Amino acid sequence: MNLTKDLKEKFSMGGKIKIGDYYCIPYKNGTIATYSKERIKKFEDMVKRREGAYYKETDEWLYQALDEHSIKGKDVIIVGSESPWYETISYLYSGKVCSCLEYNKRICESDSIKYYQYGEHESLPKFDVCISISSIEHSGLGRYGDDIDPDGDIKAMNDIRKLLKDDGVLFLSVPVGEDKVMWNAHRVYGDIRLGKLLEGWDWIDSYGMSDELIKSSENSRETVQPILVLRKSYGRRLLCYLNM
């Protein structure tokens, strides 16, 4: 799908953000994934050894974040998942069953993970913690069965706010660098879009983040994705690397 002139204007925020070409064949709506006990046991062993999966650098930062900001005994929901990797990290570190919200249906043989689809999220209970790794940057691009929406990422963050209790904590990872939409693969967040994405959140901590990274023009395809530790807030000023 090519972007129309109107969509280009909206995705670029009126020409402020570059649009690059990195087209991926979209997932079909209704795609069902099944996760076996054997696969999850393999992930458990990897987590216990503090290994990384697809995003090895990000996983290392996540382990550090969970060491310093414990989720032990917390109710956790994962938003966005292509495998039960972060779900496994969650229930091992929290000691409780992990919930996960996804566009498409998941069938899981483990009793430690419960999957829900969008449309069910408004009836879910409130959670203490959300973990969303390499997911929000895709929202609204249509790649994973979602609707095309220039503000899909902002709306996804608002959905997370609704899922969390007052002062709930979000462990968030998105590509950081010079602002860009790599159509239809993902967004990269810099001085312009990151501040908009994080409106309504307090910046508690970060891992892998730097002034140099947020301005980097080399982070478009093989992206660097730091871990941001955020707290749901109500109008308090965001403290981060951005000049706001």
N, C-alpha and C positions, 0 to 999 in steps of 0.2 A: 504494500500500500504506500503510495506517495502522499506526502503531506500537501494539503491544499494551501493556498495563499493565506487564508484566514487562520488555519491551524499553525502555519509557520510563524505568523505574527504573534499568536498566543503562546506557543511553546518558547519562542525567543524572548518573551516579555517585551514586545515592541522593539525588537532588534538589539536588545542589551546582551543576549546570550547567543553564542554561536550554535549552529546546528550542523552536526557532522553525519556522515553516512556509515552505519554499521548495522545493516539490516539482518534480522534473524527471522526464520520462518516461525510464525506464532504457533503456540500450543493450541490444540483443538479444545473447544469447550467440552466439558464432560470427561476429560482425560482422568482415568483412575489409576493410582499407583498403589501397589501392595508392598508392605514392609514386613519381612519375615523375622522371626525370632533370631535366626542365625545372623542376619545382617545387623540387628541391633546389638547382639552379644559382641560382635566384632567391634562395633563402635564403642561399647562399654569398655572393652579392653584398651582401645586406643586412648579414650579419655583418661583412664586411670594412669596411663603412661604419659599423659599431657601431650599427646601428639596432635598434629593438625590434619585436617582433611583437605578440602578443595582450596580454602583460603587459609593457608598455613600461617602467614604472618598475622592476619586478623585473629585467628584462633589463639595464637600466643598472647596477643594483647587482651583477648577476652578472658583467658585464664588469669592473667594478672589482675584484671578488673574484678573478677569474681573473688579472688583472694582478698582484695582490699575492700570490696563492697559486697559482703556476704549475702547470699539469697537463701541461706539455710532456714528451713521451716516456712519459706514463703510460697504463696500461690503464684505460679508463673505461667504466662502464656507466650508462645512463640507466634510471631506474625510473619508469614512468608516462609515457605519451606519447599525444597526440592528433594530432600532426603531427611531421614530422622536424626541427623547429626546433632543439631543444636537442641533438639528435644532430649536427646540422650544426655548431653552436657547438663541440661536444665534439671532433669530428675535426679541425676547423680549428685549435683551440687546443692539442690534444695532438699532432697530427701522426700519429695512429694511427687504425686502424679503430675505430669506436665500436660497442659492443653496447647493446642496449636490451631491457628486460624489460617485457612488457605482458600483460594478460589475454586480449586478442583477437589474432588473426593479422594480421600486417602483411606486405605484399609490397613490396619496395623495389628499384628499378632501379639504385641506386647501390651500388658495391662498398665504399663507405666506411662502410656501416652494416649491422650484422647484428641481426636481430630474433629474440627468443625469447619463448615463452609460459610463464606460471606452470605449474609441473609439470616444466619443464625446468631450472629455476634451481638445483636441488640438484646437478645434474651439471656445472654451469658451473665454469670455473676461478675463482680468486680475482682480484679487481681491486684496483688502487691507489686508485681514485677512483670515487665514485658521485655523480651529479647527479640530484636529484629535485625538480622544480619543480611546485607546485600539483597534487600527486598524492596524497600520504599522507593528506591531510584527507578524501579521498573513500573511503578503504579501509574496507570494512565497511558502507557505506551502500547498496550494491547498485546504485548508479547506472551503473557501468561494467561490469556483468556479473559482479561479485564477490558472494560470499555476504553476507547480513546478519550483522554481527558487531559488537557494541559495542566490542570491543577489536581490531577489524580494523586500525586505524592502528598500534597498539602492535606487533601481529604483523608488519605490513609493515616496521616499523623493525628488528625482529629479523631478518627476512629479509635486509635490507640489511647488517646486521652479518655475517651468514653469507657474503655475497657478497664482502666486503672482506677484504683481507690484514690482518695485525696492524698496528695504527696506520694503517689506511686512512682516507681523508678523505671526508667527505660534504658536498656543497653542497646544503643543504636550504632549500626555501621553502614555507611554509604560511601561511594567513591568521592574523594575530596581532591580538588585541584581547580584550575581555571574553569569557570562556569561553562558548561556545554551540554547540549542534548545530542547524544549519539543515537540517532534514530535507526531502528526502534529498540536498540539493545538496552540502553540505560541513560541516566543523567549523571553528570559530574557536578559537584557542588562547591562553589567558591564564594567570593565576597558578596555576590548578589543573591543567589538562590538559597544559600545555607541559612542566612539570617531569617529569610521568609519561612523556611522549613521548620525552624526551631522556635518560632513565635509561640509563647505560652509554655515554655520549658525553661527551667533553671539548669545551667551548666554546672554539674558537680565535679566532674573529672574527665580526663581524656587520656587515651593511650595510643601512641603513634601519630598524634596530631602535632603540626608545627606551622609556623608562619610561612616557611618556604613551601610546604606542601600545598597550602590553600591557594597559593598563587602559581603553582606549577602548571605549565602548558603541556607537559609530557604525560599527563595522567588521563588519557582519553580512552584507550582500549584496554591495556593491561593495567587495571586500576589499583591504587592503594586505598585501602578502606580502614581507617582508624576506628577505634571503639570510643564512642561518646557516652558518658554516663549522665543522664538527664533526670530531673525531677519535675513532675507535673506541677505547674504553678498557676497562679491567678493574678496576672498583671505585673509580677515582679520583673525587674530588668534582667535580661539575659547577659551573663558574663562569659565572654569567650574571646576568640581571636579577632572577632569582627569589630569594626568601628561602627557603632550603632548610635 
